[in-house]
Amino acid sequence: MVPGAGLNREFTVCKLVDTSTCIGCKACEVACLEWNGYTFTETTFDNSYQTMPETAWNYWNLIKFNEHERADGSMMLLMRKDQCMHCADPGCLAACPADGAIVQYANGIVDFQQANCIGCGYCMTGCPFNIPKFSPTARKVFKCTLCNDRVSVGLEPACIKACPTGCLHFGTKLEMKELAETRAEQLRKHSGFADAGVYDPEGVGGTHVIYVLHDVKHPELYGGLPKDPQIPWSVRLWKGPLKWLGNVAMIGGIVGMAMHYMRFGPKKEEPIPPSIPPSTPPSADRGGQERRV
C-alpha cells in the first residue's frame, strides 16, 4: 500500500510530528530542498546542531534544537520540525490584501500563489508562527506548501517520505489526531512524561500540522512554539471593522455627490471678468504738466 494513497483535495489532511521519536537527522530538510528545487544555502552553526536560526524564503523546513534541563537535573535535547502549520484560520490569509495570492484548499492546505503576490509582506505580520519569509530578489513571499503538488495526486509530502524513524505521519486530520492521542497516552503511562500531549492550538482554529510533545504545557521549550497562538488584533481590526467603516464612508461619499448633483445640478463655469488694460505711465516730457495740473 502506498503511504498517503487517496489523500487528495477531497480529504482534510494532516501531518503528525512525534517529537519523542525524532533523532534530528535532518533528512526532512534535505528532502524539502530537493523536491522544491532549492539549492543548499550557507548554514549557520551557533553552538548547536541546528542548521540555521530560523526558516528562510528558500528553506521551508528546519529542525530546531533546544537543550533543556529537567527538574531532576538531567539534560534533554528537545527537537521540533518547524514549518508552516497550515492553520484552519490562517493569519496570513486574513492579513493578505491581494486577491488570490493566498488560497486555502478544501483539504486544509494553505498555499501561496506568487503570481498574485504583490510583495507587501502583510502576511508575515498576520502569522503567529513567524513562517512566511520575503525574498529580496523575487520580491515575493514564500513558505511550505505541504507538498500540495504531491498530495493532490495521492502522495505524501517529501519530508515524510524521507523520515527514517517514523517520527512523521500523514493522513486525515481525524486519523492523525487519534494516533497522536494514543502516542501521548503511551508517553504518560510508560515513559514518565506526565504532561505529554498533543499540540493542536484552538487559537487559530486548529492546525493541519500537529505535534506530540513530551510537555504540552510548555510548548515554548520546543524552539519557541507559541503556547496560545492568535491572529494579531491589528489584522483583525483593519480587515474587519476598519475595512467595513471604510466601505461605508466610500458609499456615503458617493451618495452625497449624487444628492448634491440632483439638488444643484452640474457645476457651472464662472464667467471670466473682462481684463482691464494697464494704465500707461506718463512720459518724461508730460510729467511736469500733469504734476502742475
C-alpha positions as a Markdown table, in Angstrom:
| # | Residue | x | y | z |
|---|---|---|---|---|
| 1 | Met | 0.0 | 0.0 | 0.0 |
| 2 | Val | 1.4 | 3.4 | -0.9 |
| 3 | Pro | 1.5 | 5.8 | 2.1 |
| 4 | Gly | -0.9 | 8.6 | 1.7 |
| 5 | Ala | -2.8 | 6.9 | -1.2 |
| 6 | Gly | -6.1 | 8.6 | -1.9 |
| 7 | Leu | -5.4 | 11.6 | 0.3 |
| 8 | Asn | -6.1 | 14.3 | -2.3 |
| 9 | Arg | -8.1 | 17.6 | -2.2 |
| 10 | Glu | -11.3 | 15.9 | -1.1 |
| 11 | Phe | -9.9 | 14.9 | 2.3 |
| 12 | Thr | -8.9 | 17.1 | 5.3 |
| 13 | Val | -5.2 | 16.2 | 5.5 |
| 14 | Cys | -2.8 | 16.5 | 8.4 |
| 15 | Lys | 0.8 | 16.0 | 9.2 |
| 16 | Leu | 1.8 | 14.5 | 12.6 |
| 17 | Val | 5.2 | 15.2 | 14.1 |
| 18 | Asp | 6.1 | 13.0 | 17.0 |
| 19 | Thr | 8.9 | 14.8 | 18.8 |
| 20 | Ser | 9.6 | 11.8 | 21.0 |
| 21 | Thr | 10.9 | 9.8 | 18.1 |
| 22 | Cys | 12.8 | 12.5 | 16.2 |
| 23 | Ile | 16.5 | 11.9 | 16.1 |
| 24 | Gly | 17.5 | 15.2 | 14.4 |
| 25 | Cys | 18.9 | 13.5 | 11.3 |
| 26 | Lys | 17.6 | 16.4 | 9.1 |
| 27 | Ala | 16.6 | 14.1 | 6.3 |
| 28 | Cys | 13.4 | 16.0 | 6.1 |
| 29 | Glu | 15.3 | 19.2 | 5.5 |
| 30 | Val | 17.2 | 17.7 | 2.6 |
| 31 | Ala | 14.1 | 16.2 | 1.1 |
| 32 | Cys | 12.2 | 19.5 | 1.2 |
| 33 | Leu | 15.0 | 21.3 | -0.6 |
| 34 | Glu | 15.4 | 18.7 | -3.3 |
| 35 | Trp | 11.7 | 18.3 | -4.0 |
| 36 | Asn | 11.0 | 22.1 | -4.2 |
| 37 | Gly | 14.1 | 22.7 | -6.4 |
| 38 | Tyr | 16.1 | 24.8 | -4.0 |
| 39 | Thr | 19.8 | 24.6 | -3.6 |
| 40 | Phe | 21.6 | 24.4 | -0.3 |
| 41 | Thr | 22.4 | 27.7 | 1.2 |
| 42 | Glu | 25.2 | 28.7 | 3.6 |
| 43 | Thr | 24.4 | 27.2 | 7.0 |
| 44 | Thr | 24.9 | 28.9 | 10.4 |
| 45 | Phe | 26.1 | 26.8 | 13.3 |
| 46 | Asp | 25.9 | 28.7 | 16.6 |
| 47 | Asn | 27.0 | 26.2 | 19.2 |
| 48 | Ser | 24.1 | 24.0 | 18.2 |
| 49 | Tyr | 23.1 | 21.2 | 15.9 |
| 50 | Gln | 20.6 | 23.5 | 14.3 |
| 51 | Thr | 21.2 | 24.3 | 10.7 |
| 52 | Met | 20.3 | 28.0 | 10.9 |
| 53 | Pro | 18.4 | 30.3 | 13.3 |
| 54 | Glu | 15.1 | 30.1 | 11.5 |
| 55 | Thr | 13.4 | 29.2 | 8.3 |
| 56 | Ala | 14.0 | 31.3 | 5.2 |
| 57 | Trp | 12.2 | 32.1 | 1.9 |
| 58 | Asn | 14.1 | 29.2 | 0.3 |
| 59 | Tyr | 14.4 | 27.0 | 3.4 |
| 60 | Trp | 10.9 | 25.9 | 4.4 |
| 61 | Asn | 11.7 | 23.1 | 6.8 |
| 62 | Leu | 14.0 | 23.3 | 9.8 |
| 63 | Ile | 14.7 | 21.0 | 12.8 |
| 64 | Lys | 15.0 | 23.2 | 15.9 |
| 65 | Phe | 17.2 | 22.0 | 18.8 |
| 66 | Asn | 16.9 | 23.0 | 22.5 |
| 67 | Glu | 19.0 | 21.7 | 25.4 |
| 68 | His | 16.6 | 21.5 | 28.3 |
| 69 | Glu | 17.4 | 20.8 | 31.9 |
| 70 | Arg | 14.8 | 18.8 | 33.6 |
| 71 | Ala | 13.6 | 19.1 | 37.3 |
| 72 | Asp | 15.9 | 16.2 | 38.3 |
| 73 | Gly | 19.0 | 17.9 | 36.8 |
| 74 | Ser | 19.2 | 15.6 | 33.8 |
| 75 | Met | 19.6 | 17.1 | 30.3 |
| 76 | Met | 17.2 | 16.5 | 27.5 |
| 77 | Leu | 17.5 | 17.5 | 23.9 |
| 78 | Leu | 14.1 | 18.8 | 22.6 |
| 79 | Met | 13.8 | 18.7 | 18.8 |
| 80 | Arg | 11.0 | 20.0 | 16.7 |
| 81 | Lys | 10.3 | 20.2 | 13.0 |
| 82 | Asp | 9.5 | 23.8 | 12.2 |
| 83 | Gln | 7.4 | 24.6 | 9.1 |
| 84 | Cys | 4.1 | 26.2 | 8.1 |
| 85 | Met | 1.3 | 24.9 | 10.4 |
| 86 | His | -1.5 | 25.3 | 7.8 |
| 87 | Cys | -3.9 | 26.8 | 10.3 |
| 88 | Ala | -7.6 | 26.3 | 9.9 |
| 89 | Asp | -8.0 | 30.0 | 10.5 |
| 90 | Pro | -4.7 | 31.3 | 8.9 |
| 91 | Gly | -3.5 | 34.7 | 9.9 |
| 92 | Cys | -1.5 | 35.1 | 6.7 |
| 93 | Leu | -4.7 | 34.8 | 4.6 |
| 94 | Ala | -6.6 | 37.2 | 7.0 |
| 95 | Ala | -3.9 | 39.8 | 6.5 |
| 96 | Cys | -3.3 | 39.5 | 2.8 |
| 97 | Pro | -4.8 | 42.3 | 0.7 |
| 98 | Ala | -4.2 | 40.7 | -2.7 |
| 99 | Asp | -6.9 | 38.5 | -4.1 |
| 100 | Gly | -5.7 | 35.0 | -5.0 |
| 101 | Ala | -2.2 | 35.5 | -3.5 |
| 102 | Ile | -3.1 | 33.1 | -0.6 |
| 103 | Val | -5.5 | 30.2 | -1.0 |
| 104 | Gln | -6.9 | 27.7 | 1.4 |
| 105 | Tyr | -7.9 | 24.4 | -0.2 |
| 106 | Ala | -10.8 | 22.2 | 1.0 |
| 107 | Asn | -8.3 | 19.7 | 2.4 |
| 108 | Gly | -6.9 | 22.4 | 4.7 |
| 109 | Ile | -3.6 | 23.2 | 2.9 |
| 110 | Val | -2.8 | 26.9 | 2.8 |
| 111 | Asp | -0.9 | 27.7 | -0.4 |
| 112 | Phe | 0.8 | 30.8 | -1.7 |
| 113 | Gln | 0.3 | 31.8 | -5.4 |
| 114 | Gln | 3.4 | 34.0 | -6.1 |
| 115 | Ala | 1.9 | 35.1 | -9.4 |
| 116 | Asn | -0.7 | 37.1 | -7.5 |
| 117 | Cys | 1.6 | 38.2 | -4.6 |
| 118 | Ile | 2.3 | 42.0 | -4.5 |
| 119 | Gly | 5.2 | 41.6 | -2.0 |
| 120 | Cys | 3.6 | 43.8 | 0.7 |
| 121 | Gly | 4.6 | 41.5 | 3.5 |
| 122 | Tyr | 1.3 | 41.8 | 5.4 |
| 123 | Cys | 1.0 | 38.0 | 5.6 |
| 124 | Met | 4.2 | 38.0 | 7.6 |
| 125 | Thr | 2.6 | 40.2 | 10.3 |
| 126 | Gly | -0.5 | 38.1 | 10.4 |
| 127 | Cys | 1.3 | 34.7 | 11.1 |
| 128 | Pro | 1.7 | 33.9 | 14.8 |
| 129 | Phe | 4.3 | 31.3 | 14.0 |
| 130 | Asn | 6.7 | 33.6 | 12.1 |
| 131 | Ile | 6.7 | 31.4 | 9.0 |
| 132 | Pro | 6.2 | 33.4 | 5.7 |
| 133 | Lys | 9.5 | 34.8 | 4.5 |
| 134 | Phe | 10.2 | 37.6 | 2.0 |
| 135 | Ser | 12.6 | 37.1 | -0.9 |
| 136 | Pro | 14.6 | 40.3 | -1.7 |
| 137 | Thr | 15.4 | 39.1 | -5.2 |
| 138 | Ala | 11.9 | 37.8 | -6.3 |
| 139 | Arg | 10.1 | 40.5 | -4.2 |
| 140 | Lys | 7.6 | 37.8 | -3.2 |
| 141 | Val | 6.8 | 35.8 | 0.0 |
| 142 | Phe | 7.3 | 32.1 | 0.2 |
| 143 | Lys | 6.5 | 29.2 | 2.7 |
| 144 | Cys | 5.9 | 25.5 | 3.0 |
| 145 | Thr | 3.1 | 24.3 | 0.7 |
| 146 | Leu | 2.7 | 20.9 | 2.5 |
| 147 | Cys | 3.8 | 19.5 | -0.9 |
| 148 | Asn | 0.4 | 20.3 | -2.4 |
| 149 | Asp | 1.6 | 19.1 | -5.8 |
| 150 | Arg | 2.3 | 15.6 | -4.3 |
| 151 | Val | -0.8 | 15.5 | -2.1 |
| 152 | Ser | -3.1 | 16.4 | -5.0 |
| 153 | Val | -2.1 | 13.2 | -6.8 |
| 154 | Gly | -2.4 | 10.9 | -3.7 |
| 155 | Leu | 1.2 | 11.0 | -2.4 |
| 156 | Glu | 2.6 | 12.0 | 1.0 |
| 157 | Pro | 4.8 | 15.1 | 1.4 |
| 158 | Ala | 8.5 | 14.7 | 0.6 |
| 159 | Cys | 9.7 | 15.2 | 4.2 |
| 160 | Ile | 7.5 | 12.4 | 5.4 |
| 161 | Lys | 8.7 | 10.1 | 2.7 |
| 162 | Ala | 12.3 | 10.7 | 3.8 |
| 163 | Cys | 11.9 | 10.3 | 7.6 |
| 164 | Pro | 13.7 | 7.1 | 8.7 |
| 165 | Thr | 12.3 | 6.8 | 12.3 |
| 166 | Gly | 8.5 | 7.1 | 11.8 |
| 167 | Cys | 8.6 | 10.4 | 13.5 |
| 168 | Leu | 6.4 | 11.9 | 10.7 |
| 169 | His | 3.0 | 10.6 | 9.7 |
| 170 | Phe | 0.4 | 11.8 | 7.2 |
| 171 | Gly | -3.3 | 11.1 | 6.8 |
| 172 | Thr | -6.7 | 12.6 | 7.5 |
| 173 | Lys | -7.0 | 15.1 | 10.4 |
| 174 | Leu | -9.2 | 12.6 | 12.4 |
| 175 | Glu | -6.7 | 9.7 | 11.9 |
| 176 | Met | -3.7 | 11.8 | 12.9 |
| 177 | Lys | -5.4 | 13.2 | 15.9 |
| 178 | Glu | -6.3 | 9.7 | 17.2 |
| 179 | Leu | -2.8 | 8.5 | 16.5 |
| 180 | Ala | -1.3 | 11.5 | 18.3 |
| 181 | Glu | -3.5 | 11.0 | 21.4 |
| 182 | Thr | -2.6 | 7.3 | 21.5 |
| 183 | Arg | 1.1 | 8.1 | 21.5 |
| 184 | Ala | 0.7 | 10.9 | 24.1 |
| 185 | Glu | -1.0 | 8.4 | 26.4 |
| 186 | Gln | 1.9 | 5.9 | 25.9 |
| 187 | Leu | 4.3 | 8.6 | 27.0 |
| 188 | Arg | 2.3 | 9.5 | 30.1 |
| 189 | Lys | 1.8 | 5.9 | 31.2 |
| 190 | His | 5.0 | 4.2 | 30.2 |
| 191 | Ser | 7.7 | 6.8 | 29.7 |
| 192 | Gly | 7.3 | 9.1 | 32.7 |
| 193 | Phe | 6.2 | 12.2 | 30.9 |
| 194 | Ala | 3.1 | 13.1 | 32.9 |
| 195 | Asp | 2.4 | 16.3 | 30.8 |
| 196 | Ala | 2.7 | 14.7 | 27.4 |
| 197 | Gly | 0.0 | 15.8 | 25.0 |
| 198 | Val | -1.0 | 16.9 | 21.5 |
| 199 | Tyr | -0.3 | 20.4 | 20.2 |
| 200 | Asp | -3.3 | 21.5 | 18.1 |
| 201 | Pro | -3.9 | 25.1 | 19.2 |
| 202 | Glu | -7.5 | 26.3 | 19.1 |
| 203 | Gly | -6.4 | 30.0 | 18.9 |
| 204 | Val | -6.1 | 29.6 | 15.1 |
| 205 | Gly | -8.9 | 27.1 | 14.8 |
| 206 | Gly | -6.6 | 24.1 | 15.0 |
| 207 | Thr | -3.8 | 23.3 | 12.6 |
| 208 | His | -3.1 | 20.7 | 9.9 |
| 209 | Val | 0.4 | 20.1 | 11.3 |
| 210 | Ile | 0.1 | 18.8 | 14.9 |
| 211 | Tyr | 2.8 | 17.7 | 17.4 |
| 212 | Val | 3.1 | 15.1 | 20.1 |
| 213 | Leu | 5.1 | 16.9 | 22.8 |
| 214 | His | 6.7 | 15.5 | 26.0 |
| 215 | Asp | 5.4 | 18.6 | 27.8 |
| 216 | Val | 2.4 | 20.1 | 26.1 |
| 217 | Lys | 2.1 | 22.7 | 28.9 |
| 218 | His | 5.3 | 24.4 | 27.9 |
| 219 | Pro | 5.5 | 24.3 | 24.1 |
| 220 | Glu | 7.8 | 27.3 | 24.1 |
| 221 | Leu | 10.6 | 24.9 | 25.1 |
| 222 | Tyr | 10.5 | 23.4 | 21.6 |
| 223 | Gly | 12.1 | 26.2 | 19.7 |
| 224 | Gly | 9.7 | 28.9 | 20.6 |
| 225 | Leu | 6.5 | 27.2 | 19.7 |
| 226 | Pro | 3.7 | 29.7 | 20.9 |
| 227 | Lys | 1.6 | 28.4 | 23.8 |
| 228 | Asp | -1.6 | 30.1 | 22.6 |
| 229 | Pro | -1.1 | 31.5 | 19.1 |
| 230 | Gln | -3.6 | 34.1 | 18.0 |
| 231 | Ile | -4.1 | 36.2 | 14.9 |
| 232 | Pro | -2.9 | 39.8 | 15.9 |
| 233 | Trp | -5.7 | 42.1 | 16.8 |
| 234 | Ser | -4.4 | 44.7 | 14.4 |
| 235 | Val | -5.0 | 42.3 | 11.5 |
| 236 | Arg | -8.5 | 41.5 | 12.8 |
| 237 | Leu | -9.2 | 45.3 | 13.1 |
| 238 | Trp | -8.1 | 46.5 | 9.8 |
| 239 | Lys | -9.5 | 43.6 | 7.8 |
| 240 | Gly | -12.8 | 43.7 | 9.9 |
| 241 | Pro | -14.3 | 46.9 | 11.4 |
| 242 | Leu | -12.0 | 49.4 | 9.7 |
| 243 | Lys | -12.5 | 47.9 | 6.3 |
| 244 | Trp | -16.2 | 47.9 | 6.9 |
| 245 | Leu | -16.2 | 51.6 | 8.0 |
| 246 | Gly | -14.1 | 52.5 | 5.0 |
| 247 | Asn | -16.6 | 50.9 | 2.7 |
| 248 | Val | -19.4 | 52.8 | 4.4 |
| 249 | Ala | -17.5 | 56.1 | 4.1 |
| 250 | Met | -17.0 | 55.5 | 0.4 |
| 251 | Ile | -20.6 | 54.7 | -0.2 |
| 252 | Gly | -21.6 | 57.8 | 1.8 |
| 253 | Gly | -19.4 | 60.0 | -0.3 |
| 254 | Ile | -20.9 | 58.6 | -3.5 |
| 255 | Val | -24.5 | 59.2 | -2.2 |
| 256 | Gly | -23.6 | 62.7 | -1.1 |
| 257 | Met | -22.2 | 63.6 | -4.5 |
| 258 | Ala | -25.4 | 62.2 | -6.2 |
| 259 | Met | -27.7 | 64.2 | -3.9 |
| 260 | His | -25.7 | 67.4 | -4.5 |
| 261 | Tyr | -26.0 | 66.9 | -8.2 |
| 262 | Met | -29.7 | 66.3 | -8.0 |
| 263 | Arg | -30.3 | 69.4 | -5.9 |
| 264 | Phe | -27.9 | 71.9 | -7.5 |
| 265 | Gly | -27.3 | 70.4 | -10.9 |
| 266 | Pro | -23.9 | 70.3 | -12.6 |
| 267 | Lys | -21.4 | 72.9 | -11.6 |
| 268 | Lys | -21.5 | 75.9 | -14.0 |
| 269 | Glu | -18.4 | 77.6 | -15.2 |
| 270 | Glu | -18.0 | 81.0 | -13.8 |
| 271 | Pro | -17.7 | 83.8 | -16.4 |
| 272 | Ile | -14.3 | 85.3 | -16.8 |
| 273 | Pro | -14.3 | 89.1 | -16.0 |
| 274 | Pro | -13.1 | 91.4 | -18.8 |
| 275 | Ser | -9.5 | 92.3 | -18.5 |
| 276 | Ile | -8.6 | 95.9 | -17.8 |
| 277 | Pro | -5.6 | 97.2 | -19.8 |
| 278 | Pro | -2.9 | 98.5 | -17.6 |
| 279 | Ser | -2.5 | 102.3 | -17.3 |
| 280 | Thr | 0.2 | 103.8 | -19.4 |
| 281 | Pro | 2.9 | 105.6 | -17.3 |
| 282 | Pro | 3.2 | 109.3 | -18.1 |
| 283 | Ser | 6.1 | 110.2 | -20.4 |
| 284 | Ala | 9.0 | 112.1 | -19.2 |
| 285 | Asp | 8.1 | 115.3 | -21.2 |
| 286 | Arg | 4.5 | 115.3 | -19.9 |
| 287 | Gly | 5.3 | 114.6 | -16.4 |
| 288 | Gly | 5.8 | 118.2 | -15.4 |
| 289 | Gln | 2.5 | 119.3 | -16.9 |
| 290 | Glu | 0.5 | 116.5 | -15.3 |
| 291 | Arg | 2.0 | 117.4 | -11.9 |
| 292 | Arg | 1.2 | 121.0 | -12.4 |
| 293 | Val | -2.4 | 120.2 | -13.3 |
